[in-house]
């Protein structure tokens, strides 16, 4: 990236942009079938995208990946990738935005664009895709028509689709985080996996008093957690404590109940949640270092066989800790356990991404692209059965084979002499991120341990009714909302910690709630309610705004059906 930037070219008026887009579109409503190769003469697309650290262990850029070599052979389109430096992705994306010089395709987390994706469209950096998808993307069109909620999640408030999305459709690929427990300790003490708060209390108390690690010292930490610098936490609540919110009908920060938006720290039930955690903390069931502990000291405690339960990811948590600990702790066994039941018997999943089929990440087409139709067809091919297999598994006979019609990674992936399974997968395919539908069959093979596959089922045993879809709160009042929440979150974090540690008595909870209202809590909730109402009003038809040939394509209005994954 040069040290200086050219002034961005003058942007086209919206009417001119619509007219230019119309030239790319035939006068028809149904998408054209994609014939291969897409182009008769070789075509190269420039493409900005992050390079996953695991891919960087064996690839200079994604054009060397087996999947993109195979796609180039089939489609006639080669991709010249531009990758930001690992660790500097956000800063480089900001520089790209202000440069005014864009590649044909920009793949990014569009929540990072100043003002969000709607502003990127308004600024003219990227082009609206509704009409292009409706005419030239039969695979993504079919997916959106069958799943109205996906259309809502991948579009701006006015219904404009701005990128070819990374989708997590199957619940198994969304439930990759949850509570985990030392199953070997449970077995040794003759205990069952806890399912309610009362059972959790009994199990953690046994971990505290009955020496499950067998070293003759009372050094067990029944429940621990940690924070990751730079990763957002709920105010005063590291993620490891989130599973217990659901037992009180709450979720981290804002949640939905009967169509109404609520803020957990302002709810009466939050007092009961705090009272439970305070009791557990007072009894020594929660790690005394939980407030400021980061992952390294947590890892040390886990490796020393001191931690009984926590909540984290399946791969970097359950899988990693199992492999690290088994060498020094014979019989070490972790298990993913379901979220605790609420008083009404329901299990509420409280990991926010579990409800998000789309997480703002996808490939947009920039205004610089002079081969828009071909680009749309190339991107859409990734949502076809064949394209999805390629992006998730690579090339048949090289990185995967079909056994009974199901894709299985070959030994080139599962038993690579120098690469981990994760690194080897990304040498050949990119199922972890990109414009595609993540295939759960990839995840089942990525998770090599039977305990990891069991955890997927355990964490999916619940509902996501409390969790919100991705929302952009505030609209024109975004700055006001952000200002309100900055002060509110600071106060909530302070008081939540004080209540749990016992530095503030819970009989002052009503005073705390009153101060939240004085700080503008109800106004902030109103902004989120407006954002949620707008989300539910989003068009669920394939409208083609502002284009001469644009007509709605009717879609089903029943509850969305969610397929397992493209290509299954």
C-alpha positions in Angstrom: 0.0 0.0 0.0 1.6 3.4 -1.0 2.2 6.0 1.7 0.1 8.5 -0.2 -3.4 8.1 -1.6 -5.1 9.4 -4.7 -8.1 11.5 -4.3 -11.2 9.2 -4.8 -12.8 9.7 -8.1 -16.1 11.6 -8.3 -18.9 9.2 -7.4 -21.7 8.5 -9.8 -25.2 9.8 -8.9 -27.5 7.0 -7.8 -29.6 7.3 -11.0 -26.5 7.0 -13.2 -25.3 4.0 -11.2 -28.7 2.4 -11.7 -28.6 3.0 -15.4 -25.1 1.6 -15.6 -26.2 -1.5 -13.7 -29.2 -1.9 -16.1 -26.8 -2.4 -19.0 -25.4 -5.5 -17.2 -28.9 -7.0 -16.9 -31.1 -8.8 -19.4 -34.8 -8.1 -19.4 -35.8 -11.2 -17.5 -36.8 -12.1 -14.0 -35.4 -15.6 -13.6 -31.6 -16.2 -13.0 -29.7 -17.6 -15.9 -28.3 -21.1 -15.4 -24.5 -21.0 -15.1 -22.7 -22.7 -17.9 -19.0 -23.7 -17.5 -16.6 -22.3 -18.4 -18.0 -18.9 -17.4 -15.7 -17.1 -19.9 -14.2 -18.2 -23.2 -11.2 -16.0 -22.8 -9.2 -16.2 -19.6 -10.1 -13.5 -17.1 -8.3 -12.4 -13.9 -10.2 -10.7 -11.0 -8.4 -8.7 -8.4 -9.7 -9.6 -4.9 -8.9 -8.2 -1.5 -9.3 -10.7 1.3 -7.8 -11.6 4.7 -5.4 -14.5 4.8 -6.1 -16.9 7.6 -3.0 -17.6 9.8 -3.5 -21.3 9.3 -3.5 -20.8 5.5 -0.4 -18.7 5.7 1.6 -21.7 7.1 1.7 -23.2 3.6 0.4 -20.6 1.1 1.7 -17.2 0.0 -1.8 -16.3 -1.1 -5.2 -18.0 -1.7 -4.6 -18.3 -5.5 -2.2 -21.1 -4.6 -5.0 -23.0 -2.8 -6.2 -26.2 -4.3 -9.8 -24.9 -4.4 -9.0 -21.7 -6.4 -6.8 -23.6 -8.8 -9.7 -26.0 -9.4 -12.2 -23.1 -9.8 -9.9 -21.4 -12.3 -9.8 -24.6 -14.4 -13.5 -25.0 -14.4 -14.6 -21.4 -14.8 -11.8 -19.8 -16.8 -11.5 -17.1 -14.1 -8.4 -16.7 -12.1 -8.2 -14.7 -8.9 -5.3 -12.4 -8.1 -5.6 -12.0 -4.3 -4.4 -9.0 -2.3 -3.9 -9.9 1.4 -3.4 -7.4 4.3 -0.7 -8.3 6.7 -1.8 -10.8 9.4 -2.6 -8.8 12.5 -3.1 -5.6 10.6 -6.3 -6.5 8.8 -8.5 -3.8 10.3 -5.9 -1.0 9.8 -5.2 -2.0 6.2 -9.0 -2.2 5.4 -9.3 1.4 6.7 -6.5 2.4 4.3 -8.1 0.7 1.4 -11.4 2.5 2.1 -9.9 5.9 2.0 -7.6 5.2 -1.0 -10.3 5.3 -3.6 -8.5 2.6 -5.5 -10.3 -0.7 -5.2 -9.8 -4.2 -6.5 -12.7 -5.9 -8.3 -13.8 -7.8 -5.2 -13.5 -6.7 -1.6 -14.0 -9.4 0.9 -14.3 -8.1 4.5 -16.3 -7.8 7.7 -18.5 -5.0 6.5 -19.3 -3.9 10.1 -15.8 -2.5 10.0 -16.7 0.0 7.3 -17.2 3.4 8.9 -21.0 3.7 8.9 -21.5 0.1 8.0 -22.4 -1.5 4.6 -25.2 1.0 3.9 -22.6 3.8 3.9 -20.2 1.7 1.7 -23.1 1.6 -0.8 -23.9 5.3 -0.5 -20.2 6.2 -0.9 -20.1 4.2 -4.1 -17.3 1.9 -3.0 -19.4 -1.2 -3.7 -22.4 -1.8 -5.9 -25.9 -3.1 -4.9 -26.4 -6.7 -5.8 -30.1 -7.4 -5.7 -30.7 -7.2 -9.5 -27.4 -8.9 -10.4 -28.2 -11.8 -8.1 -31.7 -12.1 -9.4 -30.5 -12.3 -13.0 -27.2 -14.0 -12.8 -26.9 -15.9 -9.5 -29.3 -18.9 -9.7 -27.7 -20.7 -6.8 -27.7 -17.9 -4.3 -31.1 -16.8 -5.5 -32.6 -20.2 -4.8 -31.1 -20.2 -1.3 -32.5 -16.7 -0.5 -35.9 -17.5 -1.9 -36.2 -20.6 0.3 -34.9 -18.8 3.4 -36.3 -15.3 3.8 -34.5 -14.8 7.1 -31.1 -15.1 5.3 -32.2 -12.4 2.9 -33.0 -10.2 5.9 -29.6 -10.8 7.5 -27.5 -10.1 4.4 -29.3 -6.9 3.4 -29.3 -3.3 4.7 -32.4 -1.7 6.2 -33.8 -0.9 2.8 -33.4 -4.5 1.6 -30.2 -3.9 -0.5 -27.9 -6.9 -0.7 -24.3 -5.7 -0.6 -22.2 -8.9 -0.6 -22.0 -12.6 -1.4 -22.1 -13.8 2.2 -20.4 -16.3 4.4 -23.3 -18.3 5.7 -23.7 -20.5 8.8 -27.0 -22.2 8.0 -26.8 -25.5 9.7 -27.1 -25.1 13.6 -24.2 -27.4 14.1 -21.8 -24.9 12.6 -23.1 -22.1 14.7 -23.0 -23.9 18.0 -19.2 -24.2 18.3 -18.9 -22.6 21.8 -20.4 -23.7 25.1 -19.9 -25.0 28.7 -17.3 -27.7 29.2 -16.5 -29.8 32.2 -14.0 -32.4 33.4 -15.9 -35.6 32.7 -13.2 -37.7 34.4 -13.8 -35.7 37.6 -17.5 -36.4 37.3 -16.9 -40.1 36.8 -14.5 -40.3 39.7 -16.9 -38.6 42.1 -20.0 -40.5 40.8 -21.7 -37.4 39.5 -23.9 -36.8 36.5 -23.4 -33.9 34.1 -25.3 -30.9 35.6 -28.4 -29.7 33.8 -29.9 -27.1 36.2 -28.4 -24.3 38.4 -29.0 -26.5 41.5 -27.1 -29.4 39.9 -24.3 -27.0 38.8 -23.9 -25.8 42.4 -23.8 -29.4 43.7 -21.2 -30.4 41.1 -19.0 -27.3 41.6 -19.2 -27.8 45.4 -18.0 -31.4 45.0 -15.1 -30.3 42.8 -14.2 -27.8 45.6 -14.3 -30.2 48.5 -13.7 -33.8 47.3 -10.2 -33.5 45.7 -11.1 -34.8 42.2 -7.6 -34.2 40.9 -6.3 -36.5 43.6 -3.2 -34.6 44.6 -4.2 -34.3 48.3 -4.4 -30.5 48.1 -7.5 -28.3 48.0 -6.2 -26.5 44.9 -9.1 -27.2 42.6 -10.8 -24.2 40.9 -14.4 -25.5 40.3 -15.3 -22.9 37.6 -13.0 -20.5 35.7 -13.1 -18.1 32.8 -10.9 -15.5 31.1 -11.1 -12.5 28.8 -9.4 -12.2 25.4 -7.9 -8.7 24.8 -9.6 -7.0 21.9 -12.6 -9.3 22.0 -15.9 -7.8 23.2 -17.3 -8.9 26.5 -20.7 -8.2 28.1 -20.1 -5.4 30.6 -18.5 -7.0 33.7 -19.1 -10.5 32.4 -16.4 -12.5 30.7 -17.9 -14.9 28.1 -17.4 -17.9 30.4 -20.2 -16.7 32.6 -22.7 -16.3 29.8 -24.2 -19.8 29.9 -25.7 -19.1 33.3 -27.6 -16.1 32.0 -30.0 -18.4 30.1 -31.1 -20.0 33.3 -32.7 -16.7 34.2 -34.2 -16.1 30.8 -31.5 -13.6 29.9 -28.8 -13.2 27.3 -25.6 -11.1 27.0 -26.6 -7.4 26.8 -29.6 -6.8 24.5 -32.0 -9.7 23.8 -35.6 -10.2 22.6 -38.7 -11.4 24.4 -42.1 -11.5 22.7 -41.0 -9.1 20.0 -39.7 -6.6 22.5 -36.1 -5.6 23.0 -34.7 -5.8 26.6 -31.4 -5.1 28.2 -30.3 -7.9 30.6 -28.4 -5.8 33.1 -31.6 -3.6 33.6 -33.9 -6.6 34.1 -35.2 -7.7 37.6 -34.0 -11.2 36.8 -30.4 -9.9 36.5 -30.5 -9.4 40.3 -31.2 -13.1 40.8 -28.4 -14.0 38.3 -26.0 -11.7 40.3 -27.1 -13.2 43.6 -26.3 -16.7 42.3 -22.8 -15.8 41.0 -22.1 -13.9 44.3 -23.0 -17.0 46.3 -20.8 -19.1 44.1 -17.9 -16.6 44.3 -18.3 -16.4 48.1 -18.1 -20.2 48.4 -15.0 -20.3 46.3 -16.7 -22.0 43.3 -15.6 -19.3 40.8 -12.0 -18.5 40.1 -11.0 -15.5 42.2 -9.0 -14.2 39.3 -11.9 -14.2 36.8 -12.3 -10.4 36.6 -9.0 -9.7 34.9 -7.6 -13.2 34.0 -6.4 -13.6 30.4 -5.9 -16.9 28.6 -2.3 -17.6 29.4 -2.8 -17.9 33.2 -6.0 -19.8 32.5 -4.0 -22.3 30.3 -1.5 -22.7 33.1 -4.2 -23.7 35.5 -5.8 -26.0 33.0 -2.6 -27.7 32.3 -1.9 -28.2 36.0 -5.2 -30.0 36.4 -6.9 -27.4 38.6 -9.9 -26.2 36.6 -13.2 -28.2 36.7 -15.4 -26.3 34.3 -15.5 -23.3 31.9 -17.0 -22.2 28.6 -15.1 -21.8 25.4 -14.7 -23.0 21.8 -14.8 -26.6 20.7 -11.5 -26.5 18.8 -9.3 -24.1 20.7 -10.9 -25.1 24.0 -12.0 -28.7 24.3 -9.8 -30.1 21.6 -6.7 -28.1 22.4 -6.9 -28.6 26.2 -7.5 -32.3 25.7 -4.4 -32.8 23.6 -2.3 -30.6 25.9 -3.3 -32.3 29.1 -3.5 -36.0 28.2 0.2 -36.4 28.0 0.6 -35.5 31.7 -2.8 -36.4 33.1 -3.8 -40.0 32.3 -7.5 -40.3 31.9 -8.0 -36.6 31.3 -11.4 -36.1 29.6 -13.4 -33.0 28.9 -17.1 -33.0 27.8 -19.3 -30.3 26.3 -22.5 -30.1 28.4 -25.9 -28.5 27.5 -26.7 -25.0 28.7 -28.5 -25.1 32.1 -32.2 -25.2 32.1 -34.3 -22.2 33.1 -37.2 -22.5 35.5 -39.6 -23.2 32.7 -37.5 -26.2 31.6 -36.1 -24.5 28.4 -32.4 -24.3 27.5 -31.5 -20.9 26.2 -28.3 -20.7 24.2 -26.5 -17.6 25.1 -23.6 -17.6 22.6 -24.8 -14.7 20.3 -23.4 -16.0 17.0 -25.5 -19.2 17.5 -28.4 -17.1 16.1 -26.5 -15.4 13.3 -26.6 -17.2 10.0 -24.6 -14.2 8.6 -22.0 -12.3 10.6 -21.4 -9.3 8.3 -18.6 -11.1 6.4 -18.7 -11.5 2.6 -17.4 -10.5 -0.8 -18.7 -7.3 -2.3 -18.2 -6.1 -5.9 -16.5 -2.7 -6.1 -17.2 0.1 -8.5 -13.9 -0.6 -10.2 -15.0 -4.0 -11.6 -15.4 -4.0 -15.3 -16.6 -7.6 -15.5 -19.5 -7.5 -13.1 -21.6 -10.2 -14.6 -18.7 -12.6 -14.9 -17.8 -11.8 -11.3 -21.4 -12.5 -10.1 -21.4 -15.8 -11.8 -18.0 -16.8 -10.4 -19.1 -15.9 -6.9 -22.5 -17.6 -7.3 -20.8 -20.8 -8.4 -19.5 -21.1 -4.8 -23.1 -21.7 -3.7 -23.7 -24.6 -6.1 -23.3 -28.2 -5.1 -20.0 -28.6 -7.0 -18.7 -25.2 -6.0 -19.6 -25.7 -2.4 -17.7 -29.0 -2.3 -14.7 -27.3 -3.8 -14.6 -24.4 -1.4 -15.3 -26.6 1.7 -13.1 -29.6 0.7 -10.8 -28.8 -2.2 -10.3 -31.1 -5.2 -11.8 -34.6 -5.4 -9.0 -37.2 -5.4 -6.5 -34.8 -3.9 -7.9 -33.4 -0.7 -11.1 -35.3 -0.4 -12.9 -38.4 -1.7 -16.6 -39.4 -1.8 -17.5 -42.3 0.3 -21.1 -43.3 0.0 -21.7 -39.9 -1.6 -20.2 -38.1 1.4 -17.0 -36.0 1.2 -14.1 -37.3 3.4 -10.7 -35.5 3.7 -7.9 -37.7 2.4 -4.7 -38.5 4.2 -3.1 -35.4 2.5 -5.3 -33.5 5.0 -5.8 -35.8 8.0 -2.2 -37.1 8.2 -0.1 -34.4 6.7 3.5 -34.9 7.7 4.2 -31.3 8.8 0.8 -29.5 8.9 -2.0 -29.7 11.5 -5.4 -30.8 10.3 -6.5 -27.2 10.4 -3.5 -25.9 8.5 -3.8 -28.8 5.9 -7.5 -28.1 5.3 -6.8 -24.4 4.5 -4.0 -25.4 2.2 -6.7 -27.0 0.0 -10.0 -25.3 0.9 -11.4 -22.4 2.8 -14.4 -23.6 4.8 -13.7 -21.3 7.8 -14.3 -18.0 6.0 -15.3 -16.7 2.5 -18.3 -16.3 0.2 -19.8 -19.8 0.8 -22.1 -21.9 3.0 -20.1 -23.6 5.7 -20.6 -27.4 5.4 -21.1 -29.2 8.7 -19.4 -32.2 7.2 -16.2 -30.2 7.2 -16.7 -29.4 10.9 -17.3 -33.0 11.8 -13.9 -33.9 10.4 -12.1 -30.9 11.7 -13.2 -32.0 15.2 -11.2 -35.1 15.4 -12.1 -36.2 18.9 -15.4 -38.0 19.6 -15.8 -35.6 22.6 -15.8 -32.7 20.2 -18.5 -34.2 18.0 -20.6 -35.0 21.2 -20.2 -31.3 22.2 -21.8 -30.1 19.0 -24.9 -32.1 19.8 -24.9 -31.0 23.4 -24.7 -27.3 22.6 -27.3 -27.5 19.9 -29.8 -28.9 22.5 -31.4 -25.6 23.1 -33.1 -22.6 21.5 -31.8 -19.2 20.3 -35.1 -17.4 20.9 -33.5 -14.8 23.1 -30.6 -13.9 20.7 -30.7 -11.1 18.2 -29.8 -11.1 14.5 -27.1 -8.7 13.5 -28.5 -5.2 14.0 -27.3 -1.7 13.3 -28.7 0.4 16.1 -29.3 4.1 16.1 -29.7 4.8 12.4 -29.3 8.6 12.1 -28.9 8.5 15.9 -26.0 6.1 15.8 -23.6 8.5 17.5 -26.2 9.2 20.2 -26.7 5.5 20.8 -23.0 4.9 21.0 -22.5 7.7 23.4 -25.3 6.5 25.7 -24.0 2.9 25.6 -20.5 3.9 26.4 -21.5 5.5 29.7 -24.1 2.7 30.5 -21.7 -0.1 29.8 -19.0 1.5 32.0 -21.4 1.7 34.9 -22.9 -1.8 34.3 -19.4 -3.3 34.2 -18.4 -1.6 37.4 -21.6 -2.5 39.3 -21.8 -6.1 38.0 -18.3 -6.8 39.3 -19.1 -5.1 42.6 -22.3 -7.1 43.1 -20.6 -10.5 42.3 -17.6 -9.8 44.5 -19.8 -8.6 47.3 -18.4 -5.1 47.3 -21.8 -3.7 46.8 -24.9 -5.2 48.5 -27.6 -6.5 46.2 -30.3 -4.6 48.2 -29.0 -1.6 46.2 -30.0 -3.2 42.9 -33.0 -0.9 42.6 -30.9 2.2 43.0 -28.6 0.8 40.3 -31.5 0.3 37.9 -32.8 3.8 38.6 -29.4 5.2 37.7 -29.4 3.3 34.5 -32.7 4.9 33.6 -31.3 8.3 34.4 -28.3 7.5 32.1 -30.7 7.0 29.2 -31.2 3.3 29.3 -34.8 3.5 28.0 -33.7 5.7 25.1 -31.0 3.2 24.2 -33.5 0.3 24.3 -35.7 2.4 22.0 -33.0 2.7 19.4 -32.4 -1.1 19.5 -36.2 -1.7 19.3 -36.4 0.5 16.2 -33.5 -1.4 14.7 -35.1 -4.7 15.4 -38.5 -3.5 14.0 -36.8 -2.3 10.9 -35.0 -5.7 10.5 -38.4 -7.5 10.7 -39.8 -5.1 8.1 -37.0 -5.8 5.6 -38.3 -6.9 2.2 -38.1 -10.7 1.8 -38.7 -10.6 -2.0 -36.0 -10.3 -4.6 -36.9 -6.7 -5.5 -34.7 -4.9 -8.0 -34.7 -1.3 -6.7 -34.2 1.5 -9.2 -33.7 -0.6 -12.3 -35.8 -0.6 -15.4 -36.0 -4.4 -15.6 -36.5 -4.9 -11.9 -39.6 -6.9 -10.8 -40.2 -8.7 -7.6 -39.7 -12.5 -7.6 -42.4 -14.0 -5.3 -41.0 -16.1 -2.5 -42.6 -18.3 0.2 -43.8 -16.4 3.3 -43.9 -19.4 5.5 -41.4 -20.1 8.2 -37.9 -20.5 6.6 -36.6 -23.9 6.0 -32.9 -24.2 6.6 -31.0 -26.8 4.6 -28.0 -28.5 6.1 -25.6 -27.0 3.6 -25.1 -26.4 -0.1 -23.9 -29.6 -1.8 -25.3 -32.0 0.8 
